[in-house]
Amino acid sequence: MDKWKVLIRQRARELGFAACGITTAAPLEHFSVYEQWIGAGRHAGMRYLSEARALLARADPARLLPSARSVIVLAASYPPPAVSPASPLQGRLAAYALGDDYHDVLRYRLRALRDYLDSLAGRSLDHRVFTDSGPVLEREIASRAGLGWIGRNSMLIHPDLGSFFFLAEIFTELALPPDPPFSADRCGACDRCRRACPAGCILPDRTVDSRRCVSYLTIEHRGSIPEELRGSIGRSIFGCDVCQTVCPWNRKAAPTTDAAFQPRAHFPIRNMTAELSLSEAEWSGRFRRSALRRAGRDGYLRNLLIALGNSHRAEALPALRTMTGHPNPVLREAAEWAEGQILSKKA
């Protein structure tokens, strides 16, 4: 089976994965941290994270595939955000959303690797594949598979890759020798991520209070964003990379050349006011097979309005005023708020 591990890792690299680790499907040692996080309501409106059946599966991965004897954990790197002077009306997007939707890309690669496992075994095996798509505590499983440690910002950090990567898993009935867990904590005394977080949502136990997190508010949250949190969003219109960009381990990471995750031609969003006029069809066409669809068109427009208000740029006022009569009350209120922010700054 050690020879099989070498072959599996080789095939994973050929498919575009930057790292591959193997662990068992045994219950997770630190599930209590997640349980306490849920109990404190820090998952905000993501109720799917606290469903009873999902909690059981997160605590005991074997519930997802009773025949599972191994979990193959894979990492696929994506480029960090470009460091360049931003124009006053340029919006910020999480780096992971600039290329193709990772769900589609990784699902294809996972299925190819799954088929390779079948070819090694000479038969059709029991498998299940996941990529941010099931009740899996990916970061803890990945750490147990030797891929890194949970950083102070709650991200998994790989000593060579940093933290700008996606995780994916194959649960399989194959009994592969597990890799040793990554036991070292290499954050040391560094707390740059905590100090840099615009929302102050990174907690001492290396979890994040989603109720304040810019990524949650701009992606998962539906409806109006609480007014007291709008300032922390800045010009972010989808997600947030601040806690990762300040991490020293990401400065050391080798750049990725994975074509699937390179930024699309229409990124960055250089003029947020122009985005407000996109029709439903234009928006759907531009963001086809893009992770940005997670926020929905109205969520995207809401984020643009908040970001424009935070820009304090008078040249955004004409576009904002076209939105103050919008039939969606969330967008209408956000446009009025943004207009008020700019006018008060001018005064």
C-alpha angles and dihedrals in degrees: 000000000000088000089051090054090056091050092046092051091048092051091046090056091049089054092053104265115140097203139014129194133174130215139156129268091242121136115282119258097213101042089120089072090058091044091054090047090055092044090055091053093241092138087074113196096347094109092166087073092063102044110131096236092047091050091056091051093047090052094046113027092191088073087073091059115008092198093053115125098165140027118210109206119199134190126204116191125222128190118271117238114287115254105226137130108277121220114237093258098040115121125218123235130187108260093234090064097055096083133041119319105279092215091066096040097047095041089059092048093046092053091050091052091045090055089050090055089054090051091051091050094042092229143062108280132200108261141159123192127206136182111172085315108106144034095291125135090219100180096052092045090048091050090050088051090057099254098125146293134289105259128216088263090056092250122127108248121202115200092231103027101040112209105299096106141099124238128221134172142206116202107203141174089229112113101224123174106261121236118238113266119253100252102169122098106213098177089086111173093333114125101164091127093055093048093046097048106115092210098041090231101136108108131208093250091061095257130114129235099231092195088076101027116119091217092055094044094050098040115023102024116095125203128013120354111232109261094231090060099046095087092059090059092067108174095333111131098173124017131323135256101181097112090050099043092056093048111110091216091065091055089059096047120110113245117255124232096193101145094206093065101041112119116274119242096259093058135131100047097235099178116032093187091063090055091061091069096055112124121226090258093048092048093048091048095048095048099038109143089006128130088229089079086076090079094048124225095281091048089050092050091047090053092048091053093050091047092050090051089052091049091065089207115153091206088069093063099088092053092045092052091057087061099049089084095047114138091229105085092208092057093041092054093044091052091050091048092049092049089051091051092054095043092049090051091051091050 
